[in-house]
Structures are given as C-alpha cells and as structure tokens.
Amino acid sequence: MTALKLLLGTKNPDKAKEIQAIFGDSVTLLSGDDHPFADVEEDGDTLEANARKKATEISKETGLAVLSEDTGLEVDFLKGAPGVYSARYAGEEATYQDNVDKLLDALKGESKRQAHFRCVCVVVFPDGQELISAGQLNGQITTNARGRDGFGYDPIFLPDGFSKTLAEVPTSLKNQISHRSKALRAMKAQLDKHMA
Ligand code: ITT
C-alpha cells in the first residue's frame, strides 16, 4: 500500500521537524518548498478556527490534502493567555525570546504557575472532507529559562512529573509526551480509518 501524502501546511520549520519525526515513514509529508502556498492570516478566535482556516485555504490553493495545526500555551493565572495569540504575545514581529521574556514578566512573583500546551490538528482533503484532533500537555511555567532544545516556550515549560523543561530533554522525549504528538497520533488513527 502506498503511504498517504499530506502537504504540511505550516511555515514554522521547528514544528515541521517535530511533525516529520512523530509521523516517521507512516505518512509522506510534502513540503511547502515543493508546493508553495501563501501565508494564511490567523485571525480566528480559537486554535480550531485557525488550524481549519490554514488547512482549508492551503488545500484550495494547492489542490492537495493538507495537514495544519495551531498550538497555544494557556496559562491559568492569565485566564488562558497567551493561548491563540502565543506566536505574537509580545507583538507582531516577536521572537521566541521576546514572548518568553514577556510571559516570565507577567508571572513575576506569582506562585500559581500551572499551564498547558494545546495543539489542534486539522486535515482537509481536496474534496473538502475534514478530520480534526487535539492534544494537551499539562505543566508549570518555570521562573527562568532553562535548556537549548525545542523551540518557542519550551525553555520555560516544565511538564508535570518532570524535573526538566521541554528544552532540557531530548527532542525524541518531547515527541513522546507532547501536545503535538498526542494530537498527531490521534490524527493518524483517524487517517488510517479514513483511508481503509
Ligand atoms: P504556522 O501557523 O505556520 O504553523 P506558527 O509559529 O504561527 O506557525 P502557531 O501559531 O501554532 O504557529 O504557534 C504559536 C506559537 O506557540 C509558536 O510561535 C511558538 O512560540 C509556540 N509554540 C507552538 N508549539 C510549541 C511547542 O511545541 N513548544 C513551545 N512553544 C510552542
């Protein structure tokens, strides 16, 4: 049986690497380098809306089945912020470091530091059919950044049950426990059913 082909509808190379590592050879992921697509404005109010919008628009543009995802870090003390605004928490052109600094500042002196990453994946097929899945990783925001692996908010995220941040553990371990791996594994199960 030939592997399912999906265009990876993300412009974030850090995410793309993780998705490739999690899916392995079980799905053939096509790249935006070979199938270019325009930027999609992420103006939805929810992770679901943004993931769906990205997959739908990129599928329409390319005529391919597309996997997109939207991820947010939801901090309890901040009533779920930065959430859907995680990429631009410190401004439109914010770097990972800017966002991390702003979040550490917002939680300065605060002992309530529970948070979770939530990832929503959407696959849209050229005929408009759609599959959706989600994954969550619970943890705490540290008081300072630790570690060099991972990306985004990983250096300040301590998963429950771990004494190291997501940036201090090997990416292979992050990919076993992460919000993204949970959402992608759930998506893979749906894809297998869909293709059967
Ligand atoms: P695409 O929309 O092109 O996929 P993006 O970087 O805009 O890429 P998101 O809106 O989903 O993607 O990501 C929001 C931000 O959340 C992202 O820029 C990172 O700062 C952060 N983020 C996402 N996944 C993360 C992870 O696994 N670990 C740490 N931070 C993460």
Residues whose N, C-alpha, C, O or C-beta is under 5 A from the ligand:
A	BS01	ITT	G9 T10 K11 N12 E69 D70 T71 S86 A87 F151 G152 Y153 D154
